[in-house]
């Protein structure tokens, strides 16, 4: 994080953060209670599910705005698949979850209001297998389904906005704790001090942790993952602490500071896992050659599964792609792989990571040299096929790249990662025909992509190239809103609204979004948070419920 970004964040968040720090100080004695509320807890009355989701979304938007979030279609899809499998096995499968990655290589994960769960790149890079990472996700999911997050918010303060800000401040402090940022000392001291104060008030109690372990291990088993993986990963984290020198508390991974692990806790986790029966998992069989059944019919069955068989099979590809994307530069990632190769030959997943690093460094031919034998060894692997197409396109083999992507798209027309990757390849050509094809590729995702900033950016660029400035402007505004820039979104929408050529439907869409976004901007301004880049270009009514001006 640069000095400018740190200073901007301090100016935007300090007024509210100070207020929420005071609010949490007054609730300190209440937060020390280690007893779980009974089933009749009023936690749900503090914030409705809709408000929880709204504030969780605001936290994610602000983290995006400050550049903490790492968004990649393939990685997002993999993390969502793992998370949703675990969430579906919980006792509250109706609870909505949003899983997202942060680029920091510190070991950390957290849950916020509304089922928003963040995972640092460092946590996944430290895991040896997907089951271990799934163990951490299962634990965080349990904090949500057991309402630990909401109960902690109730104990701390009934004012919902300070709750939001306290969580955001704690997350930011955790992200900065690794010493990798270059921010000025004043900003770091303010954010770290407030973050520690707030974190002490929202840290989960021992009872919360024990319950999250118990529920998480059970859901691991239900999902087909190895239930002992949670204890395995906690031991991995303990080994990290032992390897560090100096004060153990100060040098411990952030995850261990908020989720302390003891030998007793690890032993209890192993005992719980050992007592679980083999999971019952869903399976499908085909009708085969039975002439009385339609050909290709799939019949759902249930069988006793084997522990550790729940993994997607994509962990290696995902971890190495994440290693590259979380590196400061592609050149740094290439050096990491060169150091690994000097110790021992790279396995296929790491060769894939090296190829991605070459590709991002503009070395298309080197990327293809690594990818060609991998694609032959793993035919049909989507991670490799997408990487091959992108490397071919950037090496000038446009026809080959298009054939590969069109073939994949014909089989999976609504696959998010595939559509976004193809749209990105087309947009790089910067021609009207390529833009029109990119719009067609993305259109099947429109109905489900309202809260997807990567989609909105790709759709905006595709329409821009294709010559549809109105659709492009709407999508750019939506991307700004999702990226924590609601004032910028209003500026863009108001500029669009001035166009005399707008038809009735476009004007109605734009006016509806202005009405929806304006209350968010008003509330942020009321709390002293302004988007300085948009200030002066946007006139917002000072009265509650005011609307953006058309001027």
VOGU-3710 file (C-alpha; in Angstrom, 3 decimals, decimal comma):
1> xxxxxxxxxx> 0,000/0,000/0,000  1,467/3,372/-0,975  1,781/6,367/1,305  -0,888/8,167/-0,729  -3,354/5,312/-0,372  -2,748/5,029/3,365  -3,221/8,761/3,818  -6,384/8,754/1,741  -7,784/5,856/3,717  -6,980/7,568/7,024
11> xxxxxxxxxx> -8,756/10,759/5,948  -11,796/8,869/4,705  -12,184/6,508/7,657  -10,722/8,306/10,680  -13,833/10,330/11,705  -16,041/7,255/11,888  -13,315/4,969/13,167  -12,712/7,197/16,183  -16,403/7,202/16,962  -16,642/3,435/16,685
21> xxxxxxxxxx> -13,524/3,033/18,829  -15,272/4,908/21,621  -18,413/2,837/21,140  -16,470/-0,380/21,492  -14,614/0,856/24,527  -17,890/1,355/26,368  -18,877/-2,213/25,562  -15,663/-3,806/26,812  -17,018/-5,265/30,016  -19,927/-6,846/28,194
31> xxxxxxxxxx> -17,632/-8,404/25,612  -15,789/-10,352/28,306  -18,833/-12,578/28,925  -17,904/-16,036/27,606  -21,374/-17,550/27,799  -23,211/-18,118/24,536  -26,617/-16,434/24,418  -29,542/-18,819/24,582  -31,679/-19,734/21,574  -33,896/-16,766/22,305
41> xxxxxxxxxx> -31,062/-14,256/21,805  -32,124/-10,922/20,393  -29,079/-10,838/18,111  -31,278/-11,094/15,051  -33,116/-7,956/16,121  -29,976/-5,831/15,948  -29,715/-6,195/12,173  -32,106/-7,891/9,798  -30,636/-10,389/7,314  -31,008/-7,784/4,564
51> xxxxxxxxxx> -29,117/-5,161/6,584  -26,418/-7,672/7,479  -25,928/-8,427/3,786  -25,902/-4,710/2,982  -23,167/-3,936/5,504  -21,177/-7,012/4,561  -21,303/-5,802/0,965  -20,108/-2,364/2,052  -17,112/-3,906/3,804  -16,220/-5,828/0,647
61> xxxxxxxxxx> -16,655/-2,717/-1,514  -14,322/-0,683/0,719  -11,719/-3,452/0,701  -11,918/-3,457/-3,086  -11,545/0,313/-3,130  -8,352/0,118/-1,088  -6,889/-2,583/-3,338  -6,880/-5,459/-0,855  -9,149/-7,827/-2,797  -7,698/-10,230/-5,359
71> xxxxxxxxxx> -10,305/-11,019/-8,008  -9,746/-13,617/-10,691  -12,534/-15,600/-12,399  -10,906/-19,022/-12,073  -9,863/-18,542/-8,459  -13,199/-16,979/-7,522  -15,058/-19,939/-9,004  -12,891/-22,491/-7,206  -13,205/-20,769/-3,820  -16,960/-20,377/-4,273
81> xxxxxxxxxx> -17,347/-24,059/-5,140  -15,481/-25,165/-2,019  -17,300/-22,686/0,191  -20,773/-23,443/-1,126  -20,223/-27,179/-0,737  -19,374/-26,641/2,926  -22,208/-24,155/3,449  -24,705/-26,534/1,851  -23,722/-29,208/4,378  -24,406/-26,902/7,330
91> xxxxxxxxxx> -27,560/-26,785/9,424  -28,487/-23,483/7,734  -28,078/-24,167/4,003  -30,401/-21,240/3,261  -27,798/-18,763/4,591  -26,265/-16,768/1,739  -22,452/-16,636/1,611  -19,962/-14,590/-0,370  -16,380/-15,861/-0,422  -13,534/-13,627/-1,559
101> xxxxxxxxxx> -9,735/-13,577/-1,666  -7,320/-10,954/-0,400  -3,926/-10,629/-2,010  -1,964/-10,334/1,258  0,383/-13,241/1,981  -0,153/-13,032/5,718  -1,983/-16,117/7,044  -5,498/-14,971/7,868  -9,214/-15,525/7,287  -12,299/-13,870/8,742
111> xxxxxxxxxx> -16,089/-13,759/8,640  -18,157/-10,565/8,603  -21,844/-9,725/8,707  -24,080/-11,155/6,015  -22,031/-14,303/5,414  -19,073/-12,487/3,812  -15,936/-14,574/4,325  -12,476/-13,395/3,307  -9,396/-15,596/2,869  -5,852/-14,268/2,549
121> xxxxxxxxxx> -3,623/-15,619/-0,185  -1,085/-16,540/2,487  -3,446/-18,990/4,139  -3,974/-20,958/0,939  -0,275/-20,856/0,063  0,484/-22,352/3,496  -1,942/-25,270/3,077  -0,682/-28,607/1,819  -4,051/-29,775/0,488  -7,533/-28,505/-0,175
131> xxxxxxxxxx> -8,940/-30,266/2,912  -6,838/-28,018/5,168  -8,063/-24,846/3,510  -11,609/-26,230/3,614  -11,154/-26,762/7,363  -10,553/-23,043/7,864  -13,533/-22,167/5,650  -15,732/-24,609/7,576  -14,693/-22,948/10,838  -15,526/-19,451/9,517
141> xxxxxxxxxx> -18,821/-20,660/8,055  -19,705/-22,024/11,495  -19,082/-18,596/13,041  -21,779/-17,269/10,690  -24,317/-20,094/10,937  -24,029/-20,139/14,750  -24,510/-16,336/14,735  -21,243/-15,640/16,559  -20,578/-12,600/14,352  -24,024/-11,173/14,989
151> xxxxxxxxxx> -23,957/-11,954/18,714  -20,586/-10,243/19,032  -22,016/-7,213/17,281  -24,938/-7,145/19,718  -22,614/-7,290/22,728  -20,405/-4,538/21,393  -22,909/-1,953/20,240  -26,415/-1,804/18,830  -25,496/0,931/16,375  -25,004/-0,909/13,094
161> xxxxxxxxxx> -22,663/1,554/11,395  -19,972/1,418/14,115  -20,199/-2,369/13,895  -19,438/-2,167/10,189  -16,550/0,233/10,689  -15,050/-1,725/13,560  -14,935/-4,846/11,439  -13,460/-2,933/8,507  -10,846/-1,323/10,756  -9,872/-4,671/12,251
171> xxxxxxxxxx> -9,543/-6,247/8,808  -7,410/-3,378/7,523  -5,200/-3,503/10,623  -4,695/-7,230/10,111  -3,775/-6,718/6,465  -1,203/-4,083/7,395  0,287/-6,033/10,299  2,729/-7,970/8,146  5,049/-4,993/7,689  4,857/-5,161/3,892
181> xxxxxxxxxx> 3,190/-1,784/3,429  5,109/1,455/2,964  2,543/3,765/4,564  3,502/6,721/6,724  3,943/6,205/10,470  0,962/8,332/11,500  -1,515/6,401/9,360  -0,091/3,060/10,441  -0,233/4,014/14,127  -3,810/5,272/13,924
191> xxxxxxxxxx> -5,118/2,272/12,013  -3,162/-0,298/14,020  -4,179/1,197/17,367  -7,838/1,404/16,443  -7,730/-2,011/14,821  -6,335/-3,666/17,948  -8,884/-1,918/20,169  -11,749/-3,010/17,960  -10,388/-6,520/17,418  -10,275/-7,171/21,165
201> xxxxxxxxxx> -13,981/-6,457/21,326  -15,052/-8,664/18,405  -12,674/-11,581/18,950  -14,613/-14,736/19,443  -14,814/-16,219/22,929  -13,471/-19,643/23,818  -17,000/-21,030/23,730  -17,483/-19,594/20,257  -14,240/-21,169/19,087  -15,100/-24,573/20,512
211> xxxxxxxxxx> -18,515/-24,493/18,897  -17,095/-23,381/15,542  -14,556/-26,222/15,702  -17,222/-28,794/16,499  -19,678/-27,601/13,849  -16,950/-27,016/11,275  -15,467/-30,511/11,683  -18,918/-32,045/11,310  -19,557/-30,069/8,123  -16,137/-31,038/6,776
221> xxxxxxxxxx> -17,097/-34,676/7,133  -20,548/-34,113/5,644  -18,914/-32,518/2,595  -16,584/-35,455/2,033  -13,468/-33,655/3,267  -11,078/-35,111/5,817  -12,397/-33,957/9,225  -8,887/-34,168/10,688  -7,697/-31,510/8,244  -8,662/-28,661/10,584
231> xxxxxxxxxx> -6,339/-29,964/13,306  -3,632/-30,645/10,695  -3,689/-27,036/9,538  -3,658/-25,638/13,061  -0,504/-27,669/13,672  0,972/-26,230/10,487  0,320/-22,746/11,829  1,940/-23,628/15,142  5,053/-24,740/13,280  5,149/-21,339/11,586
241> xxxxxxxxxx> 5,144/-19,689/15,009  7,964/-21,913/16,271  10,084/-21,051/13,255  9,755/-17,335/13,951  11,998/-15,607/16,433  11,169/-12,850/18,887  7,919/-12,397/20,731  5,667/-15,304/19,794  2,428/-13,324/20,109  3,729/-10,487/17,944
251> xxxxxxxxxx> 5,119/-12,810/15,311  2,235/-15,250/15,185  0,069/-15,393/12,054  -2,946/-13,078/12,244  -5,248/-16,084/12,151  -3,702/-17,500/15,315  -4,007/-14,159/17,094  -7,777/-14,130/16,604  -8,204/-17,934/16,741  -5,682/-19,065/19,407
261> xxxxxxxxxx> -4,686/-22,708/19,153  -3,508/-24,857/22,054  -2,437/-28,476/22,217  -5,673/-29,220/24,059  -7,712/-27,675/21,261  -5,871/-29,656/18,598  -6,333/-32,881/20,567  -10,032/-32,202/21,019  -10,392/-31,539/17,308  -8,758/-34,871/16,500
271> xxxxxxxxxx> -10,997/-36,660/18,964  -14,101/-35,131/17,397  -12,933/-36,117/13,929  -12,196/-39,690/15,004  -15,708/-40,134/16,387  -17,421/-39,142/13,147  -18,795/-41,822/10,890  -17,755/-42,010/7,240  -19,721/-39,324/5,407  -22,721/-40,071/3,258
281> xxxxxxxxxx> -22,278/-38,267/-0,031  -24,388/-37,829/-3,108  -23,384/-39,713/-6,248  -24,830/-40,298/-9,708  -24,923/-43,341/-11,931  -26,011/-43,591/-15,542  -28,762/-45,812/-16,840  -26,308/-47,617/-19,081  -27,811/-49,900/-21,753  -31,137/-50,523/-20,042
291> xxxxxxxxxx> -33,634/-50,409/-22,974  -36,476/-49,401/-20,627  -34,806/-46,113/-19,616  -33,882/-43,056/-21,708  -30,267/-43,084/-22,891  -27,887/-41,058/-20,737  -30,290/-40,828/-17,793  -28,502/-40,021/-14,540  -29,842/-41,542/-11,335  -28,979/-39,974/-7,977
301> xxxxxxxxxx> -27,794/-42,366/-5,279  -26,222/-42,029/-1,839  -23,190/-43,962/-0,743  -20,850/-44,004/2,217  -18,034/-41,771/1,114  -14,354/-41,893/1,991  -12,809/-39,176/4,055  -10,690/-36,796/2,069  -12,541/-37,481/-1,193  -14,390/-34,158/-1,212
311> xxxxxxxxxx> -11,604/-32,145/-2,834  -12,320/-30,521/-6,193  -9,032/-31,723/-7,694  -8,136/-28,123/-8,572  -6,226/-27,146/-5,437  -2,774/-27,374/-6,993  -3,737/-25,252/-10,004  -5,518/-22,737/-7,774  -2,676/-22,422/-5,273  -0,062/-21,795/-7,960
321> xxxxxxxxxx> -2,242/-19,322/-9,847  -2,753/-17,524/-6,548  0,989/-17,564/-5,892  1,549/-15,675/-9,130  -1,304/-13,199/-8,771  -0,397/-12,362/-5,166  3,248/-11,671/-6,015  4,284/-8,026/-6,268  5,275/-8,485/-9,922  5,351/-11,333/-12,477
331> xxxxxxxxxx> 9,145/-11,113/-12,370  9,081/-11,835/-8,630  6,858/-14,860/-9,245  9,253/-16,150/-11,911  12,140/-15,843/-9,444  10,163/-17,801/-6,858  9,702/-20,671/-9,295  13,334/-20,541/-10,352  14,324/-20,923/-6,695  11,932/-23,878/-6,319
341> xxxxxxxxxx> 13,311/-25,495/-9,470  16,853/-25,136/-8,145  15,875/-27,309/-5,164  13,821/-29,916/-7,005  11,945/-30,369/-10,305  8,647/-28,502/-10,501  5,479/-30,570/-10,428  2,764/-29,941/-13,017  0,866/-27,401/-10,903  3,988/-25,332/-10,336
351> xxxxxxxxxx> 4,899/-25,498/-14,017  1,433/-24,096/-14,677  2,140/-21,289/-12,205  5,441/-20,532/-13,947  3,626/-20,401/-17,285  1,101/-17,895/-15,897  3,955/-15,770/-14,570  5,645/-15,791/-18,014  2,326/-14,884/-19,626  1,751/-11,907/-17,307
361> xxxxxxxxxx> 5,330/-10,798/-17,957  4,559/-10,631/-21,679  6,560/-13,760/-22,488  3,955/-15,665/-24,485  6,309/-18,144/-26,142  7,897/-19,122/-22,831  4,409/-19,627/-21,409  3,458/-21,931/-24,293  6,634/-23,971/-23,837  5,497/-24,810/-20,309
371> xxxxxxxxxx> 1,819/-25,215/-21,176  1,991/-27,461/-24,250  3,227/-30,612/-22,454  0,886/-29,909/-19,523  -2,156/-29,661/-21,799  -1,174/-32,958/-23,420  -0,824/-34,631/-20,024  -4,127/-33,201/-18,697  -6,529/-33,073/-21,666  -9,708/-31,149/-20,997
381> xxxxxxxxxx> -8,372/-29,315/-17,933  -10,075/-25,908/-18,005  -7,303/-24,083/-16,142  -4,790/-25,211/-18,756  -7,082/-24,673/-21,727  -7,835/-21,074/-20,745  -4,139/-20,406/-20,145  -3,273/-21,932/-23,529  -5,799/-19,720/-25,320  -4,599/-16,563/-23,591
391> xxxxxxxxxx> -0,958/-17,388/-24,354  -1,797/-18,152/-27,981  -3,683/-14,883/-28,381  -0,832/-12,867/-26,913  1,655/-14,688/-29,135  -0,260/-13,668/-32,264  -2,007/-17,028/-32,800  -5,460/-15,421/-32,775  -7,267/-18,007/-34,901  -6,017/-20,888/-32,752
401> xxxxxxxxxx> -7,005/-19,063/-29,567  -10,494/-18,354/-30,938  -11,035/-21,966/-32,002  -10,029/-23,204/-28,582  -12,262/-20,749/-26,710  -15,239/-21,137/-29,053  -15,083/-24,913/-28,607  -15,068/-24,552/-24,830  -17,834/-21,950/-24,889  -20,080/-24,170/-27,015
411> xxxxxxxxxx> -20,027/-26,713/-24,174  -20,181/-24,208/-21,295  -21,919/-21,010/-22,498  -22,608/-19,721/-18,974  -19,254/-20,553/-17,381  -18,181/-17,280/-15,748  -14,403/-17,754/-15,866  -14,475/-18,927/-19,470  -16,719/-16,088/-20,673  -14,700/-13,419/-18,873
421> xxxxxxxxxx> -11,410/-14,812/-20,152  -12,685/-14,893/-23,747  -14,095/-11,377/-23,428  -10,727/-10,146/-22,155  -8,904/-11,778/-25,090  -11,344/-10,169/-27,544  -11,147/-6,744/-25,898  -7,383/-6,659/-26,350  -7,950/-6,503/-30,126  -9,838/-3,215/-29,772
431> xxxxxxxxxx> -12,006/-3,664/-32,889  -15,771/-3,208/-33,256  -16,240/-6,812/-34,400  -14,282/-8,140/-31,431  -16,298/-5,922/-29,105  -19,602/-7,181/-30,527  -18,501/-10,786/-30,105  -17,412/-10,064/-26,527  -20,845/-8,584/-25,760  -22,491/-11,745/-27,130
441> xxxxxxxxxx> -20,164/-13,950/-25,062  -21,005/-12,044/-21,875  -24,745/-11,632/-22,429  -25,722/-15,069/-20,987  -24,244/-13,954/-17,645  -26,229/-10,711/-17,410  -29,056/-12,092/-15,285  -26,729/-13,247/-12,496  -23,879/-10,736/-12,671  -25,387/-7,692/-10,984
451> xxxxxxxxxx> -22,913/-7,791/-8,070  -19,900/-8,960/-10,094  -17,348/-6,143/-10,631  -15,184/-8,188/-13,021  -18,208/-8,849/-15,214  -19,261/-5,190/-15,131  -15,778/-4,074/-16,164  -15,609/-6,618/-18,988  -19,141/-5,770/-20,167  -18,365/-2,056/-20,073
461> xxxxxxxxxx> -15,204/-2,481/-22,140  -16,928/-4,785/-24,649  -19,791/-2,334/-25,214  -17,356/0,552/-25,412  -15,454/-1,146/-28,233  -18,689/-2,220/-29,919  -19,900/1,401/-29,975  -22,700/1,258/-27,376  -21,636/4,107/-25,092  -24,802/4,048/-22,979
471> xxxxxxxxxx> -24,533/0,380/-22,009  -20,813/0,894/-21,457  -21,468/3,877/-19,182  -24,032/1,995/-17,118  -21,634/-0,913/-16,628  -18,712/1,361/-15,726  -20,921/3,056/-13,129  -21,934/-0,304/-11,678  -18,283/-1,372/-11,505  -17,453/1,863/-9,649
481> xxxxxxxxxx> -20,254/1,267/-7,147  -19,184/-2,326/-6,493  -15,607/-1,148/-6,126  -16,437/1,201/-3,255  -16,885/4,344/-5,365  -20,613/5,191/-5,063  -20,057/8,916/-5,647  -18,131/8,171/-8,822  -20,995/5,915/-9,915  -23,472/8,776/-9,435
491> xxxxxxxxxx> -21,270/11,136/-11,431  -21,214/8,717/-14,357  -24,949/7,991/-14,198  -25,852/11,677/-14,045  -23,658/12,358/-17,074  -25,417/9,567/-18,943  -28,813/10,915/-17,955  -28,071/14,219/-19,711  -27,923/12,530/-23,127  -30,789/13,624/-25,355
501> xxxxxxxxxx> -30,576/10,390/-27,355  -31,515/8,124/-24,423  -34,582/5,994/-25,068  -37,269/5,490/-22,447  -35,931/2,156/-21,192  -32,343/3,337/-20,783  -33,461/6,492/-18,955  -35,636/4,417/-16,611  -32,731/2,075/-15,811  -30,402/4,981/-15,094
511> xxxxxxxxxx> -32,888/6,827/-12,899  -33,580/3,658/-10,922  -29,874/3,156/-10,193  -29,444/6,816/-9,199  -32,296/6,437/-6,729  -30,787/3,227/-5,341  -27,222/4,545/-4,950  -27,996/8,025/-3,586  -28,900/6,903/-0,012  -25,523/5,163/0,306
521> xxxxxxxxxx> -23,692/8,321/-0,743  -25,756/10,452/1,637  -25,042/8,166/4,576  -21,309/8,094/3,859  -21,228/11,874/3,574  -23,173/12,220/6,811  -20,408/10,244/8,483  -17,692/12,414/6,949  -16,569/10,033/4,213  -16,200/11,654/0,809
531> xxxxxxxxxx> -14,739/10,508/-2,460  -12,363/13,398/-3,031  -11,936/12,605/-6,716  -15,696/12,901/-7,246  -16,224/15,941/-4,980  -17,071/19,037/-6,996  -18,538/16,995/-9,829  -21,525/15,753/-7,866  -24,174/17,781/-6,076  -26,048/15,758/-3,494
541> xxxxxxxxxx> -28,997/17,101/-1,509  -28,225/17,522/2,172  -31,677/16,474/3,302  -32,231/12,840/4,183  -33,653/11,132/1,163  -32,286/13,783/-1,220  -31,401/12,892/-4,806  -28,456/13,596/-7,021  -28,687/16,743/-9,065  -28,849/16,673/-12,830
551> x> -26,549/19,651/-13,083
//
